[in-house]
Amino acid sequence: MFETLDKMMLAGLGAISMTSERAEKIFDEYVSRGKIEKESRTGFVKAIMDEADKNRAELEKLIAKQIKETVEHLNLPTRDDLQRLEQKIDKLSNKE
């Protein structure tokens, strides 16, 4: 379980740390290698940033899901459980 989470987090860190400045540097490298036309800068940078945003959102969902599953396995009392106990304590206190 944690191995998969580690891999996903490492993959996601690249997405999270992507900035438009970094995307432009990648574009410039591709242009210098002749792999892309210089005129397509705007579309290239936008596509990379859109993909980074998508990956960031997916990573956030994965982390939230993993945290929820971990907390459920800990078998901790819920807010509702605590409220029920407080109500019972209040009723018992009032009976005295």
CORBELGI-V195293 format. One record per run of one state. SS is the DSSP state (H for helix, E for strand, L for the rest). FROM is the first residue (numbers start at 1). LEN is the number of residues. Records with the same first field share a line. If there is no record, write none. Layout:
# CORBELGI-V195293
SS: FROM-LEN ; FROM-LEN
This chain:
# CORBELGI-V195293
L: 1-1 ; 17-3 ; 33-5 ; 75-4 ; 96-1
H: 2-15 ; 20-13 ; 38-37 ; 79-17
